[in-house]
Amino acid sequence: MKFKIASFLFSGIFLFTSCTALDEELYDKVQDTDFGQTPSEVEALVGGAYSSLRGFKDDISTSYPTSEYVFFLNEVVSDEATIPTRGTDWYDGGQYQEAQRHTWDADNGMILSAWRYSYTGIAKINSIIYQIDQSGLSEEAQTPIKAELRAVRAYYYYLLLDMFGNVPIVTDFEDQELPANSSRQEVFDFVETELLESIPHLSSEIAYSKFTQNVAYALLARLYLNSEAFVGVPRWQDCIDACRNITGYTLEPDYFANFATENQNSNEIILAIPYDSDAGTLGNYLNSMSAHYLHRFTISPIGDYPWSANGISGQPGAYSAFEDHDVRKKSFLEGEQIHLGTGSVLIMDNGEPLVYTEEIGNFTNAQQNEGVRLNKYEQKAGETWERDHDWVVIRYAEVLMMQAESYVRMGSPDLARPFIDQITARAGTETPATIDLDYLNNELLREFIFEGKRRTDNIRFGTFFQPWWEKGATPEYRAIFPIPQVELDKNTNLVQNPGY
């Protein structure tokens, strides 16, 4: 099943670098106006939109940004994760130090990768919609296809709304004008309208890794949950209403079943990006970005595990936010790391034992063993660099937490309890007598640690602007990133975000 899904989604057709570089001649990419007449041809076209979610590699994004730079950016600017400089490793022009300390500027490479990831996906979808228009399919036949494509495009625009705020809205593949910024409110309205207009034409069934009505309602709920942070207007009841339309999912009894190699079998995952090394997918190697160079011997007695880069780790304070009996604490690796071949603690090149510690003594010159490591997705002997688990985007647990938070914010914490009880029962913890925003903020960290959501939560709860480890107070304008300087240089109609 995973192979079929992955190979289907891998059948991408177009790859454009940026839809803000609209002076490029792109028409030669669409050659056959008869293509798209059969179900298999339409499936291949739509598959191109889905394959874009895995990202791409080019001369700027030195690695595939879905599982590295976009994830790194949103995690490292949050209170969950950090990428300390270890000697000469992980400096990379200072971009990770800038992210940790909230001192980034418009030349930061991760920010550029996040922009290009989203707009490359949008450009691809616009080109596919253009080809559907040229296919000769009836309007009735085109409607559900376009609805699905518009929903995927809305996801990309949600990311841009969240990260950059005031961005160009480009939907016409034939438009060669350099686009100007739309306001954050206009982008918000666009995402909402696209999802609402698409929902009636999307499948109401559960379809793994496809944009269905359930997925669209989950994205709407995210949009409404963050409405006050995005555009200054709270929409808590709208968030609850959207969540109520999501059906057919349950929490997995085993929390880590969502992150197993065969996680396509999860009854909790609402949206995931499929990966399958046998099908030739590329870009899913996050586990190797965190572990120590010798970590392979903790997985296999003969080291039958891909090389690890000793990079991203838990920020001090994240690991200790979990009670010891909280099953989710196993999302970290901490303490002595045992060589399975010898049964002894691994010894690093400097002669010291490999013991992962929560504390990091010197952020700009950390020791190789400092920082607890990401351990959420399954790791096992014999894996290739390209991992086979699917990348989790939305889980049903988020739907429960969104409803709980909305009720608390509307002054009805008792109505939040049934949702929280499901989360804590699985985690092996207790729901407190008082459910308030402080508790929810901490519980969101515990439930979704290392899932790339924390920056948005920090902003919504206001903690983003407060001092924390290796970071002073953050000005409010940094709730959104700057538009990358190279994009401003290419397009004189773009205006930089305020404060930058």
N, C-alpha and C positions, 0 to 999 in steps of 0.2 A: 504494500500500500504506500509506504513512504517513497519507494523508488518511483512509482507511477506519479505521485504528486510532485516530487522534486523534478523529475524529467519533464513533466508538463510545464511547470513553472519556469524551467530553464530555457524554454523555447522563445526567448526574447528576440525582437526583430530590430529594434532601433536603439542607438545609444548616442545621445547628444550631450555636449559638455555643459551647456548652461542656456536657459531660455531667456537670459538677459543679454545674450550675444546674438541678437536676432538679425544681424547684418550678414550672417552666414547663409550660403545657398544650401537649402536642405531638401529641395523638391526631388532631387535625384534619388533620395532614399525611398521614395514611394513610386514604384515603377509599374505595377500591375493593378489597374483599376478593377479588374475582374476578381482579384483575390478577396476572399471573405464571403464567398457564396455558399460554402458548405459548412456544416457544424464543426468539422475538424479545422477548417481554415479560420473560422471565427474564434475557436478555442485557442489556436496558436496566436492570433492577434491579441486576445485578452491576456494570454499567458505572458506576453511581453510586458504588460503593466505590472504583473505580480513579480516577475523576475527582477524588475528594477528595485524592489524593496531590499534586495540583498546588497545593493551598492555596486561599486565598480572600482577599478584601479586605474590611476592615471599619473601624470607627472606631478600633480599637486597632492592628491590623496595617496600617500605612499603605501597605504594599505587600504583594505576594503572598509569604508567608513561605517557601515551598519554596525558591525561588531567591534569596531575599534574607535575611530575618531568621534563619531556622533555619540556613542555610548560613553567614551572617555570624557568628552566635554560635559555632558549633563551630570555625570557622576562626580567628577573631580571638582566642579564648582559647587557641589552640594556638601553636606556634612557627613556623607557616607564613605567616600573613598578619596584616595590621594595617590599621586604618582611621585614619590620622592626621587630626587636625584641621588644615584648611588655611584659615587666616583665619577667616571666619565659616562656612565649609562643613564639614559632617560633625562638628559638635559634638553636635547633637540631644540636649540634656539631659545630655551626658556619658556616654551609655550605651556608646559605643565605647571611650572612655578607661577606663571601669570594666572592660570586658571585657579590654582589653590588660593592665591592671595587676592583674587578678584581685581587684578590689575591689567587684564587683557586689553589689547587695542585692536584696531581694524586689520592688523597684519598677522594675527594669530592663525596658524595653520589649521587648527582644529575647527575654528569658527568658519573658515573658508570651506573646509570639507563638509561641514553641516549644511551650509548654504548650497553648495554644488550637489550634494546628495539629494536634497529636496527638489531643486530645480531641474536636475537631470531626469528625475522620475516624472516630474510634471511635463517636461518637453516630450518625453517618450509617450506619455498618455495622450497628449494633444495630437501627436502624430498618428497614433492608433485611431483616435476618434476621426481624424481627417480621412484615414483610409476606410473606415467604416462608412463615412459619408459618401465616398467614391465607389463603394462596392456594388451599388445597385440593389442592396437589400431594401425591402419595404420599410416604411417608417415604423410599422408595427413590430417588425423583426428587429429593427435597430434599437428600439426603446429600452428593453432590458439590458442589452449589451452596453449601451451608453450609460445607463444608470450605474452599472457595476464599475465602469471606468471612472465615472464622475466621483463615485464614493472613494475609490483608491486615490484619486487626485485630491479629494477633500482631506484625506489623511495627511498627505504631504503639506497641504496648506495649513492644516492644524499645527504641524511641527513648526512651520515658518511663523505662524501667528504666535506660538509659544516662545520661540527662540529670538525672533527678530522683530515681530510686531508690525512694522510699517513696510510692507513689501509689495512688489508689483503683482497684480493678478493677471495672468496670461492664460487665455483659453483658446485662442485662435491660432492654429498652426500656420496659417497663411499670412498672418499679420507680421510685417517686417519693420514696423516702427519700434524704436527703442522705448520700452515701457517705463513709466514713472511709478513712484511709490503710491500705493493705496494706504489709507489710514488704518490703524489697527482695528478700529470699529468696522470699517469696510471689509477687511479680511475676515473678521469674526462673522459678519453678516453673510459673507460669501460661503464660508464653511457651513454655517447653519442651513442656508438655503439649498446648497448642493446636496446635503444629506437628507433634508426633509423632502426634496423633490425626487430623490433617488429611491427612498425607502419603499414606496408603493410598488416599485417595479423590480425590487430585489427579491431573492428567494427567501421565503419564510422558514425554510428548513435549515437544520444544522449542516453546514458544509465546511469541512476542515480547511483552513487556510484561505477561504474565499470570503469576499465582502458580501455578507448577507444582511438581512434586516437586523439581526442581532448585533452584528459588528457595527453597523451604522448607528444603532441606538446607543451602543456603548461609547462610540466617539461623541455623539451628541451629549451624553451624560458627562463625559470629560469636559466638553466645551462649556456646559452650563455650570459645572462644579467650579471652574476657574473663571467664570464670567466676571466676577467682581475684580479679580486680579488683572484680567485682560483688559476690560473696558469700563470698570467702575460700577457695574450694575449686577447685584446679586440675583441669582436665578436658581435658588436651592430647590424649590418645588418642581421646576422644570427638570432638574437633574433627577429627582426622585421619579417623576413621571416617565422619563426616558428609561430609567433602570427597570421599571415595572413592565416594560415591553420586551425585556430580554428573558427568554424562556428556554428551557431544555438543558440547562447546565447545573451541575452540583459541585461542591467542593470534593476534591479527591481526598480520601481518608489519609493517604500518605502524602504529606506536603511535597516531598521531593519527587513524587511521580510526575509532577509537572516539568521537571528538569532532567528526567531520565533520558537516555539515548533514544529510546522509543517513546518519546513524550507525545507523539501524534495520537496515542491511545488515551490521553487524558480526557476526562469528562468535564474538566474545569477550564481548559484553554478555549477562549473565544476567538482569538486571532493569534496565529504564529506565522513566522516566515520559515518555510521548509528549507532544510539543507540535507544533502545526501552526497557523500563523497563518491559513491559509485556512479551517480548521475552526473558528476562533474561540476557540482556547485562549488563556489569559491567564496571565502570570506568569514567562515565561522571558526575562529581559532582563539576565542577569548580566554579559554582556560589556560592556554600557554602564555598569555600575556601577564599573568599574575604570579605563577609559581616560580620558585627558585630554580636555578640552572640544573641542580641535581635532583629536582623533584621527581624525575622519572623513576628513580629507584624506590620511591615510596608507593608507586603504582604497580611496578613490575620488578621482580627480583633481578632481572637481567636488563632493566632499563628500556623495555619495549613500550615506549611512550614518547611522543614528540618532544623536541627541545622546548624549553621554557625560557622566558625572557626576563623574569624577575622584576616586573614593573608594578602595575596597579595593585594597591592593597587597601585594607580597611583604614579609614581615618581614625586616629586615636579617639576613643569614646564610643565608637559604633559597636564594637564587640561587647563592651561592658554594659551596653544598654539592654542586653538580653539577660534574663534569668537563666541560671545554669540548666534548669529542667525544661526550658523552652526548646522544642525540637528544632526550631528555625535557627538556633545558634550554630548548628552544624553547617550553615552557609559559609562559615569561616573555617580556615585552618589555623590553629594556634598551638603553640607548644613544641615539644620534641618531634622531629620528623624521622621516622624509623626506616632504615634500609631493609627492604624485605628479603634481600639476599643474605644479610648477615645477622639481622635481628637487633642491630645496634643503631644508635643515633648516627645519622649522616654527619660527616665531617666536611666542612667547607674548605676551600683552598687555603684559607688563612689559618687552618688548624683548629678553628672553633667549631663546636657542635651547631648543627642547623636547628635552631629553636626559634620559631616565629613568635614575635612579641607584639603586643598591642601598641606599646609605646615606640615612638620613633624619635631618637635623641636629637638628630640634626637633619632637618628636612632637606637641606641642600647638599648634604654629604652623609646620607644614611648608610647604615651597615646593611650587608646583603640579607641578613635574616630579619631585619626590623619590619614591622607591619604584618598584621594578620592577613591571610590571603583569601581570595575569592574561591569558594568551594561549592557553589550552588548547583551548577550543572554537573551531571555525572562525569566522572573521570575513570577510565579503565584501561588496562593493558591492551596493547594492540591497536589503539586508535591511530588514525592518521592525523596530519596537521589540520586537515579539514574535518571538523567534527560532524557527527551525524544527528545530534539532537537538533530540534527545531528551535528557533529563536522566539521566545515568548513575548508577545506584545500586549495582550489583554487577557486577564484571567477573571473568572467569576468572583474570586475573592475581592477584586477591585469594585465590582458592582455592589457587593455587600457593604464595603467600606464607604463608597460614595453615598449610599443611602444613609448610613449611620452618621456620617459627617454632616450631611444636609440637615438631618433632624436636629442634631446638636446645635447647629448654627441658627436654626429657626426657633430654638428655645424648647425643644421637646426631647431631652436626652433619654427619657424612658422608652421612646419609640426607637431609639438607636440600639437598645440592648439586644433584641433578638438577632440583629445582624452581627454585632460584635461577639455574642456568645458562640456563634458558629466558628468564627475565626479563632477565638481563644481555646475552644474545646479541642480543636485539631492541634493547636500549638502546645497543649498541655499546660496552659496558664489559666489564671482566673480573671474574669471580668471584674473590674473594680466597682465598688459601691457607687462611685460618682464617675460618670463618663463626661469628661470635658475636653476642650480643644487640646490642652497639654497632653492628655492621655492619648488622644487620637493621633496627634503629631508623632509621638513616640511609637505608637502601634503601627503606623504606616511605615516607619523605618524598619520595624521588625518584620512585618509581613512581606514587604517588597524590596528588601535589601538587595542591592546589586541588580535591579531590573530596569534601571535607567529612568526612573520616575521621580527621583528625590528632589532634583532641582526645582521642579514645578511645585512640589509640596512645600519646600522651604519658602518659596515666594508667596504661596497662598497663605501660609501660616505666619509670615513675617519674619521667620528666623533667618532667612537669607541675608537680611540686612544687619544682623547682629554679629558681633565678633565671635569667632571660634578659633580652633587650633590653626595657628599660622595665618590668621586672617583678622584684620581689624574690621571696623564698621564699614558696611558697603553702601554707597550712595544708591538711592532708589532708581536712578536712570539705568543702572546695571541690571535691572530685572529683565532687560532685553539686551542682546548682543549688538555690537556695531555691524553695519553692513560692510562686508569685506572690502578693503581698499582696492583690490584688483577689479572688483565689480564696479565700483564707482569710477575707476579709471576707464573702463570699457564703455560705460553708459552714463553720459552727462545728464540724463534726465533723472537719475537717482539722487536722492538727498540723504545724507547721513542721519542716523538716529540721534535725537537730542542727547547732549552731554559728551558725545565722542568727537 
